[in-house]
Amino acid sequence: MKRLLPFATAAVLSISAACAGAAEASMTAEDSTASDSSRNKSRNDSTLDGEVSEMVSLVLTDSTEDAGKGKYDTLTDEDFRIVAEELGVEVAAIKAVVRIEAGSTLEGFWAPGVPVANFVQSLYHKYSGKAKGRKIKDAKVPSGLSGYGLKEWTALTNARKVNADAADMGTYWGMFQIGGFNYKLCGCESVEEMVEKVSESELSQLQMFAVFIRNSGMLDALRKKDWATFARKYNGPSYAKRGYHTRMAKEYDRFKNDKKTSDKK
């Protein structure tokens, strides 16, 4: 049984909006992550149009394992394999991106229903002037957090009380650390929808990553393991200074070698 990849339908419907507002949806060089790296995610309109047919064909196969899967379960190797196969990339390549963005745990949540979130004050101020913004006056910091996670969600929650849209757009979400300002390239109608999907499960985060790299023109570089090109588009012009390309290449080799070792057993 086949089912359309979640977000794929929404992504196709939002292609025109993404083309019209590519500059708005893409990040400029001044934007940065919590680690102060920029993520320039622009692409040209012709590339967007050319991948509409690809987006429609992006599907995942239902399985009995998926049917019994808990909402916040950690991704399985089968999850990675299915998405990697549909994208035409290696599992090790996707895991290399996760390792750099999410760390050694490869986790997208700090607590059930509470995705990893890195709030950037400067981005919040930037989008405060552009987004009308919902106000969530009764916003509360999620329970079950401590340390860095508690710090980030406290800052995000306080900002949401003033301008929730700008706060969410100024935050990097989940195991792939995709900026909320990229919601259109993720196939969502609003940043609120993007956050809802990121909060569903790690599988949702993986599927959103698949849509995002297609719409952002990064898929070919990931297929070729052209880490410099991929890192420049994913992490911005400061990628080389921070060694994103060499770190991803190293992690790719490690995952690839781990698989070879596992296959021999």
Rosetta blueprint (number, residue, H / E / L):
1 M L
2 K E
3 R E
4 L E
5 L L
6 P L
7 F L
8 A H
9 T H
10 A H
11 A H
12 V H
13 L H
14 S L
15 I H
16 S H
17 A H
18 A H
19 C H
20 A H
21 G L
22 A H
23 A H
24 E H
25 A H
26 S L
27 M L
28 T L
29 A L
30 E L
31 D L
32 S L
33 T L
34 A L
35 S L
36 D L
37 S L
38 S L
39 R L
40 N L
41 K L
42 S L
43 R L
44 N L
45 D H
46 S H
47 T H
48 L H
49 D H
50 G H
51 E L
52 V H
53 S H
54 E H
55 M H
56 V H
57 S H
58 L L
59 V E
60 L E
61 T E
62 D L
63 S L
64 T H
65 E H
66 D H
67 A H
68 G L
69 K L
70 G L
71 K L
72 Y L
73 D L
74 T L
75 L L
76 T L
77 D H
78 E H
79 D H
80 F H
81 R H
82 I H
83 V H
84 A H
85 E H
86 E H
87 L H
88 G L
89 V L
90 E L
91 V H
92 A H
93 A H
94 I H
95 K H
96 A H
97 V H
98 V H
99 R H
100 I H
101 E H
102 A H
103 G L
104 S L
105 T L
106 L L
107 E L
108 G L
109 F E
110 W E
111 A E
112 P L
113 G L
114 V E
115 P E
116 V L
117 A E
118 N E
119 F E
120 V L
121 Q H
122 S H
123 L H
124 Y H
125 H H
126 K H
127 Y H
128 S H
129 G L
130 K L
131 A L
132 K L
133 G L
134 R L
135 K L
136 I L
137 K L
138 D L
139 A L
140 K L
141 V L
142 P L
143 S L
144 G L
145 L L
146 S L
147 G H
148 Y H
149 G H
150 L H
151 K H
152 E H
153 W H
154 T H
155 A H
156 L H
157 T H
158 N H
159 A H
160 R H
161 K H
162 V H
163 N H
164 A H
165 D H
166 A H
167 A H
168 D H
169 M H
170 G L
171 T E
172 Y E
173 W E
174 G L
175 M L
176 F L
177 Q L
178 I E
179 G E
180 G H
181 F H
182 N H
183 Y L
184 K L
185 L L
186 C L
187 G L
188 C L
189 E L
190 S L
191 V H
192 E H
193 E H
194 M H
195 V H
196 E H
197 K H
198 V H
199 S L
200 E L
201 S L
202 E H
203 L H
204 S H
205 Q H
206 L H
207 Q H
208 M H
209 F H
210 A H
211 V H
212 F H
213 I H
214 R H
215 N H
216 S L
217 G L
218 M L
219 L H
220 D H
221 A H
222 L H
223 R H
224 K H
225 K L
226 D L
227 W H
228 A H
229 T H
230 F H
231 A H
232 R H
233 K H
234 Y H
235 N H
236 G L
237 P L
238 S L
239 Y L
240 A L
241 K L
242 R L
243 G L
244 Y H
245 H H
246 T H
247 R H
248 M H
249 A H
250 K H
251 E H
252 Y H
253 D H
254 R H
255 F H
256 K H
257 N H
258 D H
259 K H
260 K H
261 T H
262 S H
263 D H
264 K H
265 K L
